Amino acid sequence: MDKTIVVKISWRTAHPLYKKIIAKYNKFQVHDENNVAQVGDLVEIMETRPFSKTKRWRLVRIVKRGELAIAVDEAAPGAETAA
């Protein structure tokens, strides 16, 4: 999916009857015009006009880079490695 990221928002809540803690989540298809977001990033999104059948959100900014994204950024493309 070019120019699309999937954002997962998760939270924990207690079951109404049994009071067991349950993890719940929603997934949103988000438009990322420049393909800048990577796995593990903390992002801010906002609702917008429909871009496609399932895509109704767009990326506003990347709040915090994930650990995986930082590792990829440090390994600059074209950099020589010691052999």
C-alpha positions in Angstrom: 0.0 0.0 0.0 1.9 3.0 -1.2 1.4 6.2 0.8 -0.6 4.3 3.5 0.2 3.3 7.0 -1.8 1.3 9.5 -2.1 2.9 12.9 -3.1 0.7 15.8 -4.6 2.4 18.9 -4.8 0.1 21.9 -6.2 0.4 25.4 -6.9 -1.8 28.4 -10.3 -2.0 30.1 -12.0 -4.2 32.7 -14.7 -6.7 31.6 -18.1 -5.4 32.9 -19.1 -8.6 34.6 -15.9 -10.5 35.4 -13.6 -7.5 35.9 -10.7 -9.2 34.0 -8.4 -6.7 32.3 -8.9 -7.0 28.5 -6.7 -5.4 25.8 -8.8 -3.8 23.0 -7.6 -2.0 19.9 -8.7 -0.2 16.7 -6.8 -0.1 13.4 -6.9 2.9 11.1 -5.7 3.2 7.5 -3.8 6.5 7.4 -2.6 8.5 4.4 1.1 9.2 4.5 1.9 11.4 1.5 5.7 11.2 1.7 6.1 7.6 3.1 8.0 9.0 6.2 6.4 6.9 9.0 8.0 3.6 9.9 7.2 0.7 12.1 7.2 1.6 15.8 6.7 5.4 15.3 4.3 7.3 17.6 2.2 9.5 15.2 -0.5 12.1 15.3 -3.4 11.6 12.9 -6.5 13.6 12.0 -9.8 12.8 10.3 -10.1 14.1 6.8 -12.0 13.5 3.5 -12.1 9.9 2.2 -8.9 9.0 0.3 -10.2 5.6 -0.6 -12.7 3.0 0.6 -11.1 2.5 4.0 -8.7 5.5 4.3 -10.3 8.5 6.1 -7.3 9.7 8.2 -4.1 11.5 7.4 -0.7 11.8 9.1 -0.2 15.1 10.8 3.3 14.5 12.3 5.6 11.9 13.8 5.7 12.6 17.5 8.4 10.1 18.4 10.5 7.8 16.3 10.4 4.1 17.2 13.5 2.0 18.0 13.4 0.2 14.7 13.2 3.5 12.8 16.2 4.9 14.7 18.3 1.8 13.8 17.4 2.1 10.2 18.2 5.9 10.1 21.6 5.3 11.7 22.5 2.8 9.0 22.7 5.4 6.2 22.4 4.0 2.7 25.6 4.0 0.7 27.8 4.1 3.9 30.7 1.8 3.7 31.1 -0.9 6.4 34.3 -2.4 7.7 35.0 -5.8 6.2 
